[in-house]
Amino acid sequence: MNLKSLTIFILLSFSTAVCSLLKATAAACDAESLPDRRNLRPDQITVLINGYYESRIPLLQSIAATYAASPIVHAVLILWGNPSTSSKTLTQLAQNLTTGPISVIRQSSNSLNSRFRPHKSIQTGAVLICDDDVEIDISSLEFAFRVWGRNPERLVGFFVRSHDLDLSRREWIYTVHQDKYSIVLTKLMILKMEYLFEYTCGGGAAMADMRRVVDRERNCEDILMNFMVADMSNAGPILVAAQRIRDWGDPRNDYDENERLGLGEGVSEVGLSNRKGEHRKRRGRCITEFHRRLGRMPLRYSYGKLVNSVGEQALCRKGGKLVPCDHNVL
């Protein structure tokens, strides 16, 4: 294939992808295709798991089954965004998911904006957006859901970051502060269903322009959701503590354990965030561009972390060990 033919092929492929994305977005924004918001269940949550890498399918199956077994989970939707995955692979995945109400939905494009596309099958007021490589104990999820129920206009999550201003360069940066946060990550994020519609269909030209930044960078959809929610609620997110949470995609994982579980090194190597330096720069650029396009900085800092319970903090010696006094040592 010569250069001219290759260029034409790339342009046609890009045009086809854009056309598919526009059609899917138009369908998602059709009010008649959406559930009646007055009938959304307040007592349960819908889980939207973003799937892309076939190397993670064994872990994805386990995580989806865990969610589906919870009484607060109404449905689990696996949103598969890899267009190169064969129909046979996805059919096999669907057949292996026999626990509870789990569905596999092939996305119309690999756009990260598709993570927030509203679906008619969502019948709950709350939605959990999560990755396919993060595992959490169900009691912590249920606690976070109760927290969200008291703060439905805000984002609730377990992983947070911050924005800050580099005065020397006069640009925003993406960072971590030990005492405050302003961004909840989509590793585990609870939000109200209406925000999916607002993200995909609302905001006019400015929001459409910012969604194009997400497509261009192949990143920052979570930052844009935080921008939008903070702008609408004039409030920052809420960080919740978990009793047990495992991020299998973190490159600091023990590869020996990954291999023992049949996951392999690819589970953590395929993620974007393992290239930390460039990853943070790209996300800083997103914050700067979102701010410029929106014309204001809506992100709000929050402080502290909500915990499910506060146990005894005094230390006692039990069984030759120094442990919290209310712990039993076997």
C-alpha positions as a Markdown table, in Angstrom:
| # | Residue | x | y | z |
|---|---|---|---|---|
| 1 | Met | 0.0 | 0.0 | 0.0 |
| 2 | Asn | 1.5 | 3.3 | -1.1 |
| 3 | Leu | 1.5 | 6.5 | 1.0 |
| 4 | Lys | -1.5 | 8.0 | -0.8 |
| 5 | Ser | -3.6 | 4.8 | -0.4 |
| 6 | Leu | -2.6 | 4.6 | 3.3 |
| 7 | Thr | -3.6 | 8.2 | 3.9 |
| 8 | Ile | -7.0 | 7.6 | 2.2 |
| 9 | Phe | -7.5 | 4.5 | 4.3 |
| 10 | Ile | -6.8 | 6.3 | 7.6 |
| 11 | Leu | -9.1 | 9.2 | 6.7 |
| 12 | Leu | -11.9 | 6.8 | 5.8 |
| 13 | Ser | -11.4 | 4.8 | 9.0 |
| 14 | Phe | -11.4 | 8.0 | 11.1 |
| 15 | Ser | -14.5 | 9.3 | 9.3 |
| 16 | Thr | -16.3 | 6.0 | 9.9 |
| 17 | Ala | -15.4 | 6.1 | 13.6 |
| 18 | Val | -16.6 | 9.7 | 13.9 |
| 19 | Cys | -19.9 | 8.9 | 12.1 |
| 20 | Ser | -20.5 | 5.9 | 14.4 |
| 21 | Leu | -19.8 | 8.1 | 17.5 |
| 22 | Leu | -22.1 | 10.8 | 16.3 |
| 23 | Lys | -25.0 | 8.3 | 15.6 |
| 24 | Ala | -24.5 | 6.7 | 19.0 |
| 25 | Thr | -24.5 | 10.0 | 20.8 |
| 26 | Ala | -27.6 | 11.2 | 19.0 |
| 27 | Ala | -29.4 | 7.9 | 20.0 |
| 28 | Ala | -28.2 | 8.3 | 23.7 |
| 29 | Cys | -29.5 | 11.9 | 23.8 |
| 30 | Asp | -32.9 | 11.0 | 22.4 |
| 31 | Ala | -35.2 | 11.7 | 25.4 |
| 32 | Glu | -37.7 | 9.0 | 24.3 |
| 33 | Ser | -35.1 | 6.3 | 24.6 |
| 34 | Leu | -34.2 | 7.1 | 28.2 |
| 35 | Pro | -35.9 | 5.8 | 31.3 |
| 36 | Asp | -38.4 | 8.1 | 33.1 |
| 37 | Arg | -36.3 | 9.7 | 35.8 |
| 38 | Arg | -39.3 | 9.8 | 38.1 |
| 39 | Asn | -39.2 | 6.0 | 38.2 |
| 40 | Leu | -35.5 | 5.5 | 38.9 |
| 41 | Arg | -34.9 | 3.2 | 41.9 |
| 42 | Pro | -33.4 | 5.0 | 44.9 |
| 43 | Asp | -32.4 | 1.9 | 46.8 |
| 44 | Gln | -30.0 | 0.3 | 44.3 |
| 45 | Ile | -27.2 | 1.2 | 42.0 |
| 46 | Thr | -26.2 | 0.3 | 38.4 |
| 47 | Val | -22.5 | -0.6 | 37.9 |
| 48 | Leu | -20.8 | 0.4 | 34.6 |
| 49 | Ile | -17.5 | -1.4 | 34.1 |
| 50 | Asn | -15.2 | -0.1 | 31.4 |
| 51 | Gly | -13.6 | -3.0 | 29.5 |
| 52 | Tyr | -11.0 | -2.8 | 26.8 |
| 53 | Tyr | -8.0 | -5.1 | 27.3 |
| 54 | Glu | -8.6 | -8.8 | 26.7 |
| 55 | Ser | -5.8 | -9.7 | 29.1 |
| 56 | Arg | -8.0 | -8.5 | 31.9 |
| 57 | Ile | -11.0 | -10.6 | 31.0 |
| 58 | Pro | -10.5 | -13.2 | 33.8 |
| 59 | Leu | -10.2 | -10.4 | 36.4 |
| 60 | Leu | -13.2 | -8.6 | 34.8 |
| 61 | Gln | -15.4 | -11.7 | 35.1 |
| 62 | Ser | -14.5 | -12.1 | 38.8 |
| 63 | Ile | -15.1 | -8.4 | 39.6 |
| 64 | Ala | -18.4 | -8.3 | 37.7 |
| 65 | Ala | -19.7 | -11.4 | 39.5 |
| 66 | Thr | -18.8 | -9.8 | 42.9 |
| 67 | Tyr | -20.7 | -6.7 | 42.1 |
| 68 | Ala | -23.7 | -8.7 | 40.8 |
| 69 | Ala | -24.0 | -10.6 | 44.1 |
| 70 | Ser | -24.6 | -7.5 | 46.1 |
| 71 | Pro | -28.2 | -6.8 | 47.1 |
| 72 | Ile | -27.7 | -3.0 | 46.4 |
| 73 | Val | -26.7 | -3.7 | 42.7 |
| 74 | His | -29.5 | -3.6 | 40.3 |
| 75 | Ala | -27.5 | -4.5 | 37.2 |
| 76 | Val | -23.9 | -4.7 | 35.9 |
| 77 | Leu | -23.2 | -3.3 | 32.4 |
| 78 | Ile | -19.8 | -4.1 | 30.9 |
| 79 | Leu | -19.1 | -1.4 | 28.4 |
| 80 | Trp | -16.6 | -2.9 | 26.0 |
| 81 | Gly | -14.7 | -0.2 | 24.1 |
| 82 | Asn | -12.1 | -2.2 | 22.1 |
| 83 | Pro | -13.3 | -2.3 | 18.5 |
| 84 | Ser | -10.7 | -4.9 | 17.5 |
| 85 | Thr | -12.1 | -7.5 | 19.9 |
| 86 | Ser | -13.8 | -10.3 | 18.1 |
| 87 | Ser | -17.5 | -11.0 | 18.5 |
| 88 | Lys | -16.6 | -14.6 | 19.4 |
| 89 | Thr | -14.5 | -13.3 | 22.4 |
| 90 | Leu | -17.4 | -11.1 | 23.7 |
| 91 | Thr | -19.9 | -13.8 | 23.2 |
| 92 | Gln | -17.7 | -16.1 | 25.3 |
| 93 | Leu | -17.4 | -13.4 | 27.9 |
| 94 | Ala | -21.2 | -13.0 | 28.1 |
| 95 | Gln | -21.7 | -16.8 | 28.4 |
| 96 | Asn | -19.2 | -17.0 | 31.3 |
| 97 | Leu | -21.1 | -14.3 | 33.2 |
| 98 | Thr | -23.8 | -16.3 | 34.8 |
| 99 | Thr | -24.1 | -14.6 | 38.2 |
| 100 | Gly | -26.9 | -12.1 | 38.5 |
| 101 | Pro | -28.0 | -9.4 | 36.0 |
| 102 | Ile | -24.8 | -8.8 | 34.0 |
| 103 | Ser | -24.7 | -7.6 | 30.4 |
| 104 | Val | -22.0 | -7.0 | 27.9 |
| 105 | Ile | -22.4 | -3.9 | 25.6 |
| 106 | Arg | -20.1 | -3.3 | 22.7 |
| 107 | Gln | -19.5 | 0.4 | 22.5 |
| 108 | Ser | -19.8 | 2.1 | 19.1 |
| 109 | Ser | -16.3 | 3.6 | 19.4 |
| 110 | Asn | -13.3 | 3.5 | 21.7 |
| 111 | Ser | -13.9 | 7.1 | 22.9 |
| 112 | Leu | -13.5 | 7.5 | 26.6 |
| 113 | Asn | -16.5 | 9.8 | 26.5 |
| 114 | Ser | -18.6 | 6.6 | 26.0 |
| 115 | Arg | -18.0 | 5.7 | 29.7 |
| 116 | Phe | -20.6 | 8.3 | 30.5 |
| 117 | Arg | -23.1 | 7.6 | 27.8 |
| 118 | Pro | -26.7 | 7.1 | 29.3 |
| 119 | His | -28.3 | 3.7 | 28.6 |
| 120 | Lys | -32.0 | 2.9 | 28.6 |
| 121 | Ser | -31.2 | -0.2 | 30.7 |
| 122 | Ile | -30.1 | 2.0 | 33.7 |
| 123 | Gln | -33.1 | 1.9 | 36.0 |
| 124 | Thr | -31.4 | 3.4 | 39.2 |
| 125 | Gly | -30.8 | 6.9 | 40.4 |
| 126 | Ala | -27.2 | 6.1 | 41.2 |
| 127 | Val | -24.5 | 4.8 | 38.9 |
| 128 | Leu | -21.0 | 3.4 | 39.8 |
| 129 | Ile | -18.4 | 4.1 | 37.2 |
| 130 | Cys | -15.4 | 1.7 | 37.6 |
| 131 | Asp | -12.4 | 0.2 | 35.9 |
| 132 | Asp | -12.0 | -3.5 | 35.1 |
| 133 | Asp | -8.9 | -3.9 | 37.3 |
| 134 | Val | -10.1 | -2.4 | 40.7 |
| 135 | Glu | -11.6 | -4.7 | 43.3 |
| 136 | Ile | -13.4 | -3.5 | 46.4 |
| 137 | Asp | -15.2 | -5.2 | 49.3 |
| 138 | Ile | -18.9 | -5.0 | 49.0 |
| 139 | Ser | -19.5 | -3.5 | 52.5 |
| 140 | Ser | -17.3 | -0.5 | 51.5 |
| 141 | Leu | -19.3 | -0.1 | 48.3 |
| 142 | Glu | -22.6 | -0.2 | 50.3 |
| 143 | Phe | -21.2 | 2.4 | 52.7 |
| 144 | Ala | -20.2 | 4.7 | 49.8 |
| 145 | Phe | -23.7 | 4.3 | 48.3 |
| 146 | Arg | -25.2 | 5.5 | 51.6 |
| 147 | Val | -22.8 | 8.5 | 51.7 |
| 148 | Trp | -23.9 | 9.3 | 48.1 |
| 149 | Gly | -27.6 | 9.0 | 49.1 |
| 150 | Arg | -27.1 | 11.9 | 51.5 |
| 151 | Asn | -25.1 | 13.9 | 48.9 |
| 152 | Pro | -26.6 | 13.0 | 45.5 |
| 153 | Glu | -25.4 | 16.2 | 43.8 |
| 154 | Arg | -21.8 | 15.4 | 44.5 |
| 155 | Leu | -19.3 | 12.8 | 43.2 |
| 156 | Val | -18.3 | 10.1 | 45.7 |
| 157 | Gly | -15.2 | 7.9 | 45.3 |
| 158 | Phe | -12.2 | 6.1 | 46.7 |
| 159 | Phe | -9.4 | 7.5 | 44.6 |
| 160 | Val | -8.7 | 11.3 | 44.5 |
| 161 | Arg | -6.3 | 13.8 | 43.0 |
| 162 | Ser | -5.9 | 17.6 | 42.9 |
| 163 | His | -5.5 | 20.5 | 40.6 |
| 164 | Asp | -3.1 | 23.3 | 41.3 |
| 165 | Leu | -1.7 | 26.4 | 39.6 |
| 166 | Asp | 1.9 | 26.7 | 38.4 |
| 167 | Leu | 2.4 | 30.4 | 38.9 |
| 168 | Ser | 5.7 | 30.4 | 37.0 |
| 169 | Arg | 4.2 | 28.9 | 33.9 |
| 170 | Arg | 0.7 | 30.3 | 34.5 |
| 171 | Glu | -0.9 | 27.0 | 33.8 |
| 172 | Trp | -2.8 | 24.4 | 35.8 |
| 173 | Ile | -1.2 | 21.1 | 36.9 |
| 174 | Tyr | -2.5 | 17.7 | 38.0 |
| 175 | Thr | -1.1 | 16.6 | 41.3 |
| 176 | Val | -1.6 | 15.1 | 44.7 |
| 177 | His | -2.1 | 17.0 | 47.9 |
| 178 | Gln | -1.9 | 15.2 | 51.3 |
| 179 | Asp | -4.6 | 17.5 | 52.9 |
| 180 | Lys | -7.1 | 18.2 | 50.1 |
| 181 | Tyr | -8.5 | 16.9 | 46.8 |
| 182 | Ser | -10.7 | 18.2 | 44.0 |
| 183 | Ile | -10.9 | 15.3 | 41.6 |
| 184 | Val | -12.5 | 11.8 | 42.0 |
| 185 | Leu | -11.1 | 9.2 | 39.6 |
| 186 | Thr | -13.2 | 6.8 | 37.5 |
| 187 | Lys | -11.4 | 3.9 | 39.0 |
| 188 | Leu | -14.5 | 3.9 | 41.4 |
| 189 | Met | -16.9 | 6.9 | 41.1 |
| 190 | Ile | -20.5 | 7.1 | 42.2 |
| 191 | Leu | -22.7 | 9.8 | 40.6 |
| 192 | Lys | -26.4 | 10.3 | 39.8 |
| 193 | Met | -27.7 | 9.0 | 36.5 |
| 194 | Glu | -28.7 | 12.4 | 35.3 |
| 195 | Tyr | -25.0 | 13.5 | 35.1 |
| 196 | Leu | -24.5 | 10.9 | 32.3 |
| 197 | Phe | -27.1 | 12.7 | 30.2 |
| 198 | Glu | -25.6 | 16.1 | 31.1 |
| 199 | Tyr | -22.1 | 15.0 | 30.2 |
| 200 | Thr | -23.1 | 13.4 | 26.9 |
| 201 | Cys | -25.9 | 15.7 | 25.7 |
| 202 | Gly | -25.6 | 19.0 | 27.7 |
| 203 | Gly | -23.3 | 22.0 | 28.0 |
| 204 | Gly | -23.7 | 23.3 | 24.5 |
| 205 | Ala | -20.7 | 24.1 | 22.3 |
| 206 | Ala | -18.3 | 24.5 | 25.2 |
| 207 | Met | -19.0 | 21.0 | 26.5 |
| 208 | Ala | -18.8 | 19.5 | 23.0 |
| 209 | Asp | -15.4 | 21.2 | 22.6 |
| 210 | Met | -14.2 | 19.7 | 25.8 |
| 211 | Arg | -15.4 | 16.3 | 24.9 |
| 212 | Arg | -13.3 | 16.6 | 21.7 |
| 213 | Val | -10.2 | 17.3 | 24.0 |
| 214 | Val | -10.9 | 14.0 | 25.7 |
| 215 | Asp | -11.0 | 12.2 | 22.3 |
| 216 | Arg | -7.8 | 13.9 | 21.2 |
| 217 | Glu | -5.9 | 13.2 | 24.4 |
| 218 | Arg | -7.4 | 9.7 | 24.9 |
| 219 | Asn | -7.6 | 10.8 | 28.5 |
| 220 | Cys | -9.2 | 13.2 | 31.0 |
| 221 | Glu | -12.8 | 12.1 | 30.8 |
| 222 | Asp | -12.9 | 11.8 | 34.6 |
| 223 | Ile | -11.5 | 15.4 | 35.0 |
| 224 | Leu | -14.2 | 16.7 | 32.6 |
| 225 | Met | -16.9 | 15.0 | 34.7 |
| 226 | Asn | -15.5 | 16.6 | 37.8 |
| 227 | Phe | -15.4 | 20.0 | 36.1 |
| 228 | Met | -19.1 | 19.6 | 35.1 |
| 229 | Val | -20.4 | 18.3 | 38.4 |
| 230 | Ala | -18.4 | 21.0 | 40.4 |
| 231 | Asp | -19.8 | 23.7 | 38.1 |
| 232 | Met | -23.4 | 22.4 | 38.6 |
| 233 | Ser | -23.2 | 21.7 | 42.3 |
| 234 | Asn | -20.7 | 24.4 | 43.4 |
| 235 | Ala | -19.2 | 21.7 | 45.7 |
| 236 | Gly | -16.2 | 19.4 | 45.7 |
| 237 | Pro | -16.2 | 15.6 | 45.7 |
| 238 | Ile | -16.3 | 13.3 | 48.7 |
| 239 | Leu | -13.6 | 10.7 | 49.5 |
| 240 | Val | -14.7 | 7.5 | 51.2 |
| 241 | Ala | -12.4 | 5.0 | 53.0 |
| 242 | Ala | -12.6 | 1.3 | 52.0 |
| 243 | Gln | -12.0 | -1.6 | 54.3 |
| 244 | Arg | -10.3 | -3.5 | 51.4 |
| 245 | Ile | -9.5 | -2.2 | 47.9 |
| 246 | Arg | -7.1 | -3.6 | 45.3 |
| 247 | Asp | -5.9 | -1.8 | 42.2 |
| 248 | Trp | -4.6 | -4.6 | 40.0 |
| 249 | Gly | -3.6 | -2.0 | 37.4 |
| 250 | Asp | -1.1 | -0.3 | 39.6 |
| 251 | Pro | 2.4 | -1.0 | 38.3 |
| 252 | Arg | 3.6 | -1.4 | 41.9 |
| 253 | Asn | 1.7 | -4.7 | 42.1 |
| 254 | Asp | 3.5 | -7.9 | 42.9 |
| 255 | Tyr | 3.8 | -9.7 | 39.6 |
| 256 | Asp | 4.3 | -13.0 | 41.2 |
| 257 | Glu | 0.8 | -12.8 | 42.7 |
| 258 | Asn | -0.6 | -11.7 | 39.3 |
| 259 | Glu | 0.9 | -14.7 | 37.6 |
| 260 | Arg | -0.4 | -17.0 | 40.3 |
| 261 | Leu | -3.9 | -15.8 | 39.6 |
| 262 | Gly | -3.4 | -16.2 | 35.9 |
| 263 | Leu | -3.4 | -12.5 | 35.2 |
| 264 | Gly | 0.1 | -12.0 | 33.9 |
| 265 | Glu | 2.1 | -8.8 | 33.9 |
| 266 | Gly | -0.1 | -7.3 | 31.1 |
| 267 | Val | -2.8 | -6.4 | 33.6 |
| 268 | Ser | -0.8 | -3.5 | 35.1 |
| 269 | Glu | 1.4 | -2.7 | 32.1 |
| 270 | Val | -1.4 | -1.8 | 29.7 |
| 271 | Gly | -2.7 | 1.1 | 31.8 |
| 272 | Leu | -2.2 | 4.7 | 31.0 |
| 273 | Ser | -1.2 | 5.9 | 34.5 |
| 274 | Asn | 1.9 | 3.7 | 34.7 |
| 275 | Arg | 3.7 | 6.3 | 32.5 |
| 276 | Lys | 3.4 | 8.8 | 35.4 |
| 277 | Gly | 5.4 | 11.7 | 34.2 |
| 278 | Glu | 3.8 | 12.1 | 30.8 |
| 279 | His | 0.4 | 11.0 | 32.2 |
| 280 | Arg | 0.4 | 13.9 | 34.7 |
| 281 | Lys | 1.6 | 16.4 | 32.1 |
| 282 | Arg | -1.2 | 15.4 | 29.7 |
| 283 | Arg | -3.8 | 15.7 | 32.5 |
| 284 | Gly | -2.5 | 19.1 | 33.5 |
| 285 | Arg | -2.9 | 20.2 | 29.9 |
| 286 | Cys | -6.5 | 19.0 | 30.0 |
| 287 | Ile | -7.2 | 21.0 | 33.1 |
| 288 | Thr | -5.7 | 24.1 | 31.5 |
| 289 | Glu | -7.7 | 23.6 | 28.3 |
| 290 | Phe | -11.0 | 22.8 | 30.1 |
| 291 | His | -10.5 | 26.0 | 32.1 |
| 292 | Arg | -9.9 | 28.1 | 29.0 |
| 293 | Arg | -12.9 | 26.7 | 27.1 |
| 294 | Leu | -15.3 | 27.0 | 30.1 |
| 295 | Gly | -14.0 | 30.4 | 31.0 |
| 296 | Arg | -13.8 | 29.7 | 34.7 |
| 297 | Met | -12.3 | 27.2 | 37.2 |
| 298 | Pro | -15.2 | 25.2 | 38.8 |
| 299 | Leu | -13.1 | 22.6 | 40.7 |
| 300 | Arg | -13.6 | 22.9 | 44.4 |
| 301 | Tyr | -11.3 | 21.4 | 47.1 |
| 302 | Ser | -12.6 | 19.0 | 49.7 |
| 303 | Tyr | -11.0 | 17.9 | 52.9 |
| 304 | Gly | -11.0 | 14.8 | 55.0 |
| 305 | Lys | -12.2 | 11.3 | 54.4 |
| 306 | Leu | -15.5 | 9.6 | 55.5 |
| 307 | Val | -15.0 | 6.2 | 57.3 |
| 308 | Asn | -17.6 | 3.6 | 58.1 |
| 309 | Ser | -16.7 | 3.3 | 61.7 |
| 310 | Val | -14.2 | 4.5 | 64.2 |
| 311 | Gly | -12.8 | 1.8 | 66.4 |
| 312 | Glu | -10.7 | 2.0 | 69.6 |
| 313 | Gln | -7.4 | 3.8 | 68.8 |
| 314 | Ala | -5.5 | 3.0 | 72.0 |
| 315 | Leu | -2.9 | 0.3 | 71.7 |
| 316 | Cys | -2.6 | -2.8 | 73.9 |
| 317 | Arg | -0.2 | -5.7 | 74.0 |
| 318 | Lys | -2.0 | -8.9 | 73.2 |
| 319 | Gly | -0.4 | -12.3 | 72.3 |
| 320 | Gly | 3.0 | -10.6 | 72.3 |
| 321 | Lys | 1.9 | -8.0 | 69.7 |
| 322 | Leu | 1.1 | -4.3 | 70.0 |
| 323 | Val | -2.4 | -4.0 | 68.5 |
| 324 | Pro | -5.5 | -1.8 | 68.8 |
| 325 | Cys | -7.2 | -2.7 | 72.1 |
| 326 | Asp | -10.5 | -3.7 | 70.5 |
| 327 | His | -8.8 | -6.3 | 68.2 |
| 328 | Asn | -8.8 | -10.0 | 69.1 |
| 329 | Val | -5.5 | -11.8 | 68.5 |
| 330 | Leu | -5.7 | -15.5 | 67.7 |
